[in-house]
Amino acid sequence: MKYFIRYGEIGVKSPKIRRKFENKLISNIQTELKSTFNNDQGRITLITEEDDEKVRDVLDRVFGIVSYSPVEETETDNEKIAELIGKVIRQVTESGKFNPERDTFAVKCRRVGTHDFSSQQMAAYAGSVVVKLTDAKVDLSNPDFTLYVEVRKNRTFIYHEKIRGLGGLPVGSQGRVVCLISGGIDSPVATFQMLKRGCAVTLLHCDNDPFGQGTVEKVLRNADNLRRYSLGEEIRVYSIKYGQYLQFAQTEAPPRMTCVLCKSGMYQIAERLAKQEKALAIVDGSSIGQVASQTLYNIEAARYHCRMPIFSPLISLDKLEIESIAKKIGTYDVSVIPDGGCKAVPKYPETHADLDLVNKIIEKINQKEALDDVAKTITRIDV
């Protein structure tokens, strides 16, 4: 079976970069599909003997694919083309995808190469074949069913489906990032969004025990969900015993500052891991104003001591939008498993942190030394 693979923004890159991205896209697909590829003038054709259901499952999870189509192939010869159109029309009528007595149709044609006919002429010819076979009505403006004919030199391809893909860029084409991941809904979605932008990801979970339990198991389950979308690149998972730092922050600083100091410490620990992982940025699930640590004032104060870029791909999304993505990618049901939440959150957390005051507190309590101690507990979890 053959499939046309279409990409989007890869096509606007320079020829050298485009080839690099195309090769990465192909390589990522081949991690789960036994297949070969033809790459001819921007058209990637996947050739495989794998089951169609498996092929679609894989292609639905590969970033960089805008759409794909199962295709039938024949010689660029009118009789051969008519024969193949007849085969395809029988298949779609028998499966109920096209009802000639009820549905209108159109034919769209695309050509590559030199031929003694135009695209319009081939579309008209193919349409006449369908009318002869079915007596269906033509509607070029708003058809119920569309048959696609693509003529590429001496080979012609027929298809009727354009299946939407995830889009984005091939995972691994943009380097690696460290994603802070909790047991909640937001951070797995933020990680998914970075995979979509072509980043390989390393996950860092801050285990808040004794201020919270049960989150490590949830993180590992969602790491498995995210791996389904990281074809071609390993998702690495690290955990750190963060409860001792939270206890330190509660004891040494004003209680209302716990959330700001907590997030500040997370970013700095993530920066250390990023250097170890040769990652280029840090990612979190922040959405402006969603919780106390995510007001603009607190975001500024918490990030001040981290020199590495910090990305928050959910920054403008509301909770319903984030939950919608989580449900689509399979992380929602895991994230909503009750875990009691974080018991270190103060009754009245600071929401309007003053940067100068936060800096004075950080210096007074010697945050760096406390983070040095907790950094020793970073452990990679092999799954």
C-alpha positions as CSV (number, residue, x, y, z in Angstrom):
1,M,0.0,0.0,0.0
2,K,1.1,3.6,-0.7
3,Y,0.4,6.8,1.2
4,F,1.0,10.4,0.2
5,I,2.5,12.3,3.2
6,R,2.0,16.1,3.2
7,Y,3.8,18.6,5.3
8,G,3.3,22.3,5.9
9,E,5.9,24.7,7.2
10,I,8.7,22.4,6.3
11,G,8.1,23.4,2.7
12,V,9.0,27.0,3.3
13,K,12.5,26.2,4.6
14,S,15.6,26.5,2.4
15,P,16.4,23.4,0.3
16,K,19.1,22.2,2.6
17,I,17.0,22.6,5.8
18,R,13.9,21.1,4.1
19,R,15.8,18.0,3.2
20,K,17.0,17.7,6.7
21,F,13.5,18.0,8.1
22,E,12.1,15.6,5.5
23,N,14.7,13.0,6.4
24,K,13.9,13.4,10.1
25,L,10.2,13.1,9.4
26,I,10.8,9.9,7.5
27,S,13.1,8.5,10.1
28,N,10.5,9.2,12.9
29,I,7.8,7.3,10.9
30,Q,10.1,4.4,10.4
31,T,10.6,3.9,14.1
32,E,7.2,2.2,14.2
33,L,6.5,1.3,10.6
34,K,8.4,-1.1,8.3
35,S,8.4,1.1,5.2
36,T,10.3,2.7,2.4
37,F,9.8,6.2,0.9
38,N,10.0,8.0,-2.4
39,N,10.7,11.7,-2.0
40,D,10.1,13.4,-5.4
41,Q,9.8,17.2,-5.7
42,G,8.2,17.8,-2.3
43,R,5.9,14.7,-2.5
44,I,6.8,12.0,0.1
45,T,5.3,8.7,-0.7
46,L,5.3,6.0,2.0
47,I,5.4,2.4,0.8
48,T,4.6,-0.4,3.2
49,E,3.0,-3.8,3.6
50,E,1.8,-3.0,7.1
51,D,-1.9,-3.2,7.9
52,D,-3.8,0.0,7.0
53,E,-5.1,0.4,10.6
54,K,-1.6,0.3,12.0
55,V,-0.4,2.8,9.4
56,R,-3.1,5.2,10.2
57,D,-2.5,4.9,13.9
58,V,1.2,5.7,13.5
59,L,0.7,8.6,11.0
60,D,-1.9,10.1,13.3
61,R,0.8,10.4,16.0
62,V,3.7,11.8,13.9
63,F,4.4,15.5,14.2
64,G,5.2,17.2,11.0
65,I,2.4,15.6,8.9
66,V,-0.3,18.0,7.9
67,S,-2.3,15.4,6.1
68,Y,-2.0,12.0,4.4
69,S,-3.8,9.9,1.9
70,P,-3.9,6.2,1.0
71,V,-3.4,6.1,-2.8
72,E,-3.8,3.7,-5.7
73,E,-1.3,3.8,-8.5
74,T,-1.4,3.0,-12.2
75,E,0.3,4.0,-15.5
76,T,-0.5,7.4,-17.0
77,D,-2.7,5.9,-19.7
78,N,-6.4,6.7,-20.2
79,E,-7.6,3.1,-20.2
80,K,-5.5,2.2,-17.1
81,I,-6.7,5.3,-15.3
82,A,-10.3,4.5,-16.1
83,E,-9.9,1.0,-14.8
84,L,-8.4,2.2,-11.6
85,I,-11.1,4.9,-11.1
86,G,-13.7,2.1,-11.5
87,K,-12.0,0.1,-8.8
88,V,-11.9,3.0,-6.4
89,I,-15.5,4.0,-7.1
90,R,-16.7,0.5,-6.4
91,Q,-14.8,0.5,-3.1
92,V,-16.2,3.8,-1.9
93,T,-19.8,3.0,-3.0
94,E,-19.7,-0.4,-1.3
95,S,-18.3,1.1,1.9
96,G,-20.9,3.9,1.9
97,K,-18.5,6.7,1.5
98,F,-20.1,7.7,-1.8
99,N,-23.8,7.2,-2.7
100,P,-24.2,8.2,-6.4
101,E,-28.0,8.4,-6.0
102,R,-27.7,11.0,-3.3
103,D,-24.2,12.5,-3.4
104,T,-22.7,15.0,-5.8
105,F,-19.0,14.7,-6.7
106,A,-16.0,16.6,-8.2
107,V,-12.6,15.6,-9.5
108,K,-9.5,17.5,-8.7
109,C,-6.4,16.9,-10.7
110,R,-2.7,17.8,-10.2
111,R,0.1,17.2,-12.6
112,V,3.9,17.1,-12.4
113,G,5.9,16.7,-15.6
114,T,5.2,17.2,-19.3
115,H,2.0,15.6,-20.8
116,D,-0.1,16.1,-23.9
117,F,-3.1,17.1,-21.7
118,S,-3.8,19.7,-19.1
119,S,-4.9,19.2,-15.5
120,Q,-8.3,20.4,-16.4
121,Q,-8.6,18.0,-19.3
122,M,-7.6,15.1,-17.1
123,A,-10.1,16.1,-14.5
124,A,-12.8,16.3,-17.1
125,Y,-11.9,12.9,-18.4
126,A,-11.9,11.3,-14.9
127,G,-15.2,13.0,-14.2
128,S,-16.7,11.5,-17.4
129,V,-15.6,8.0,-16.2
130,V,-17.3,8.5,-12.9
131,V,-20.6,9.7,-14.5
132,K,-20.5,6.8,-16.9
133,L,-20.1,4.4,-14.0
134,T,-22.6,5.9,-11.5
135,D,-24.7,8.6,-13.3
136,A,-23.9,10.8,-10.3
137,K,-24.2,14.6,-10.5
138,V,-21.2,16.9,-10.7
139,D,-20.9,19.9,-8.3
140,L,-17.5,21.6,-8.6
141,S,-18.3,24.2,-5.9
142,N,-19.5,22.1,-2.9
143,P,-19.3,18.4,-3.7
144,D,-20.3,15.7,-1.3
145,F,-17.5,13.5,-2.5
146,T,-14.1,14.4,-4.1
147,L,-11.9,12.2,-6.2
148,Y,-8.3,13.2,-6.5
149,V,-6.1,12.4,-9.5
150,E,-2.4,13.2,-9.3
151,V,-0.4,12.6,-12.5
152,R,3.4,12.4,-11.8
153,K,5.2,11.9,-15.1
154,N,4.3,8.3,-16.3
155,R,2.5,7.3,-13.1
156,T,-0.9,8.3,-12.0
157,F,-2.3,8.2,-8.4
158,I,-6.0,8.1,-7.4
159,Y,-7.3,8.8,-3.9
160,H,-10.4,10.1,-2.1
161,E,-9.3,10.8,1.4
162,K,-7.2,13.6,2.9
163,I,-6.7,12.6,6.6
164,R,-5.7,15.5,8.8
165,G,-2.4,15.0,10.8
166,L,-1.0,16.8,13.8
167,G,1.0,19.3,11.9
168,G,4.0,21.0,13.6
169,L,7.6,20.0,13.1
170,P,9.3,16.6,13.3
171,V,10.2,15.7,16.9
172,G,13.9,16.1,17.4
173,S,14.4,18.7,14.7
174,Q,14.7,21.6,17.2
175,G,16.9,20.2,20.0
176,R,15.9,19.1,23.5
177,V,14.1,20.9,26.3
178,V,13.5,20.1,30.0
179,C,9.8,20.1,30.9
180,L,8.7,20.4,34.5
181,I,5.9,17.9,34.9
182,S,3.5,17.4,37.8
183,G,0.6,15.1,38.4
184,G,-1.8,17.8,37.2
185,I,-3.5,18.5,33.8
186,D,-1.4,21.4,32.5
187,S,2.2,20.3,32.3
188,P,1.6,17.1,30.2
189,V,-0.2,19.3,27.7
190,A,2.6,21.8,27.7
191,T,5.0,19.0,27.0
192,F,2.8,17.8,24.1
193,Q,2.9,21.3,22.6
194,M,6.7,21.4,22.7
195,L,6.8,18.0,20.9
196,K,4.6,19.6,18.3
197,R,7.2,22.3,17.8
198,G,9.8,19.6,17.1
199,C,11.5,19.5,20.5
200,A,12.8,16.3,22.1
201,V,11.8,16.4,25.8
202,T,13.3,15.4,29.2
203,L,10.7,15.4,32.0
204,L,11.6,16.5,35.5
205,H,9.1,15.8,38.3
206,C,9.5,17.4,41.7
207,D,8.3,14.9,44.3
208,N,6.8,17.0,47.1
209,D,6.6,14.1,49.6
210,P,5.6,14.6,52.5
211,F,3.5,17.5,51.2
212,G,1.9,15.3,48.5
213,Q,1.8,11.7,47.5
214,G,0.8,9.6,44.4
215,T,2.1,12.0,41.8
216,V,5.1,10.0,40.7
217,E,2.9,7.2,39.4
218,K,0.7,9.6,37.5
219,V,3.7,11.3,35.9
220,L,5.1,7.9,34.7
221,R,1.7,7.0,33.2
222,N,1.5,10.3,31.4
223,A,5.1,9.9,30.3
224,D,3.9,6.7,28.5
225,N,1.1,8.7,26.9
226,L,3.5,11.3,25.7
227,R,5.9,8.7,24.3
228,R,3.3,7.8,21.7
229,Y,3.8,11.2,20.2
230,S,7.6,11.3,20.5
231,L,8.4,8.9,17.7
232,G,12.1,9.0,16.9
233,E,13.2,10.6,20.1
234,E,13.5,9.2,23.6
235,I,11.5,10.8,26.4
236,R,13.7,10.8,29.5
237,V,12.2,11.0,33.0
238,Y,13.9,12.4,36.1
239,S,12.5,12.8,39.7
240,I,13.9,14.9,42.5
241,K,13.0,14.8,46.3
242,Y,11.7,18.3,46.5
243,G,9.8,18.0,49.8
244,Q,13.0,18.9,51.9
245,Y,13.3,22.2,50.0
246,L,9.7,23.0,50.5
247,Q,10.1,22.4,54.2
248,F,13.1,24.7,54.2
249,A,11.2,27.4,52.4
250,Q,8.3,27.1,54.9
251,T,10.6,27.3,57.9
252,E,13.0,30.0,56.7
253,A,10.8,32.4,54.8
254,P,7.4,34.1,55.3
255,P,4.6,31.5,54.7
256,R,2.9,33.6,52.0
257,M,6.1,33.3,49.9
258,T,6.2,29.5,49.7
259,C,4.7,29.2,46.2
260,V,7.1,31.9,44.7
261,L,10.1,30.2,46.3
262,C,8.9,26.8,45.3
263,K,8.6,27.8,41.6
264,S,11.9,29.7,41.7
265,G,13.7,26.6,43.0
266,M,12.1,24.4,40.3
267,Y,13.4,26.6,37.5
268,Q,16.9,26.6,39.0
269,I,16.9,22.8,39.5
270,A,15.6,22.4,35.9
271,E,18.4,24.6,34.6
272,R,21.0,22.4,36.2
273,L,19.4,19.3,34.7
274,A,19.1,21.0,31.3
275,K,22.9,21.6,31.3
276,Q,23.4,17.9,32.1
277,E,21.0,16.9,29.3
278,K,22.4,19.4,26.8
279,A,18.9,20.9,26.6
280,L,18.4,24.5,25.5
281,A,15.3,25.6,27.4
282,I,12.9,24.9,30.3
283,V,9.2,24.4,29.8
284,D,6.3,24.6,32.3
285,G,2.5,24.6,32.2
286,S,1.9,28.1,33.4
287,S,-1.3,29.9,32.3
288,I,-1.5,33.6,33.4
289,G,-3.6,34.0,36.5
290,Q,-4.7,30.4,36.8
291,V,-3.1,29.9,40.3
292,A,-1.2,32.0,42.8
293,S,2.2,31.3,41.3
294,Q,1.1,32.3,37.9
295,T,0.3,36.0,38.3
296,L,2.6,38.2,36.2
297,Y,4.2,39.5,39.3
298,N,5.0,36.1,40.6
299,I,6.1,34.8,37.2
300,E,8.7,37.6,37.1
301,A,9.9,37.0,40.6
302,A,10.1,33.2,40.2
303,R,12.0,33.3,36.9
304,Y,14.5,36.0,37.8
305,H,17.3,33.7,39.0
306,C,17.1,31.3,36.0
307,R,19.3,32.4,33.1
308,M,18.0,29.8,30.6
309,P,14.9,30.5,28.4
310,I,11.7,29.4,30.0
311,F,8.8,28.6,27.7
312,S,5.1,28.4,28.7
313,P,3.2,27.2,25.7
314,L,-0.2,27.3,27.5
315,I,0.3,30.9,28.8
316,S,-2.8,32.3,27.0
317,L,-5.1,29.3,27.3
318,D,-7.9,28.9,29.8
319,K,-8.6,25.7,31.7
320,L,-11.3,24.4,29.4
321,E,-8.9,24.8,26.3
322,I,-6.2,22.9,28.2
323,E,-8.5,20.2,29.3
324,S,-9.7,19.7,25.8
325,I,-6.2,19.0,24.5
326,A,-5.5,16.7,27.5
327,K,-8.6,14.6,26.6
328,K,-7.5,14.3,23.0
329,I,-4.0,13.2,23.8
330,G,-5.0,10.7,26.6
331,T,-3.4,12.5,29.6
332,Y,-6.6,13.9,31.2
333,D,-8.0,10.7,32.8
334,V,-4.6,10.1,34.5
335,S,-4.2,13.8,35.6
336,V,-7.6,13.9,37.3
337,I,-6.9,10.9,39.5
338,P,-7.1,12.3,43.1
339,D,-3.8,12.8,44.8
340,G,-4.7,15.3,47.5
341,G,-2.8,18.2,46.0
342,C,0.1,20.1,47.5
343,K,-0.2,20.6,51.2
344,A,2.6,23.1,51.2
345,V,0.4,25.8,49.7
346,P,-0.2,28.5,52.3
347,K,-3.7,29.7,53.3
348,Y,-3.0,33.1,51.9
349,P,-0.3,32.8,49.1
350,E,1.4,35.9,47.7
351,T,-0.1,36.9,44.4
352,H,1.7,40.3,44.0
353,A,5.3,39.4,44.7
354,D,7.7,42.3,44.9
355,L,10.9,41.4,43.0
356,D,13.3,43.3,45.3
357,L,11.7,41.7,48.4
358,V,11.9,38.2,46.9
359,N,15.6,38.7,46.1
360,K,16.3,39.8,49.6
361,I,14.5,36.8,51.0
362,I,16.4,34.4,48.7
363,E,19.7,36.0,49.7
364,K,18.8,35.9,53.4
365,I,17.8,32.2,53.5
366,N,20.7,31.2,51.2
367,Q,18.5,29.5,48.6
368,K,21.4,28.3,46.5
369,E,22.8,26.2,49.3
370,A,19.4,24.6,49.9
371,L,19.1,23.9,46.2
372,D,22.6,22.4,46.1
373,D,21.5,19.8,48.7
374,V,18.2,18.9,46.9
375,A,19.9,18.7,43.5
376,K,21.9,15.7,44.8
377,T,18.6,13.7,44.9
378,I,17.9,14.0,41.1
379,T,17.4,10.5,39.9
380,R,16.6,9.2,36.4
381,I,13.7,6.8,36.3
382,D,14.2,4.1,33.7
383,V,10.9,2.9,32.2
